[in-house]
């Protein structure tokens, strides 16, 4: 939905260098190493006056409610301590907001939900990817695709590099396929 792009935009506008961190950069199989990695990235960001972006933070800061071992809680505790003392801008992205530890949520001043694209945004991106104007009929088809994100258009552009330029109808079909992947599946249930 453009979470990482949004952080890059803020960094560019504020003049901060953005340091992107992935969970794999921090997690370690040895007890105590993950905490040291967390402390190290915050220390380096302080020294370099960088803005931090932790991508997919839910893999690091999931709720501690169901954890039974102390070593499972320690990386979360270290993160909470580091966030409290960090003065530069700090961003974290997730697709699983509800899975985050409650204490983590209190540490962030802003919680921004980036929703699906509006029709106007879809039309603009479609015209850029298609390199032509969308027709009224095609725009009507695009209106029905309500779960598209900038990432879907990035997928389409990558596919075009492989298979070549596509017609507007082929692009709409590809976008419809991406849109379908995000539709909630019907479930079977029982009521009385």
Helices and strands as residue ranges (DSSP letters): H 3-14, E 17-22, H 23-26, H 33-48, E 50-55, G 57-59, H 70-85, E 90-92, G 97-99, H 102-107, H 119-130, H 136-143, H 150-163, H 168-181
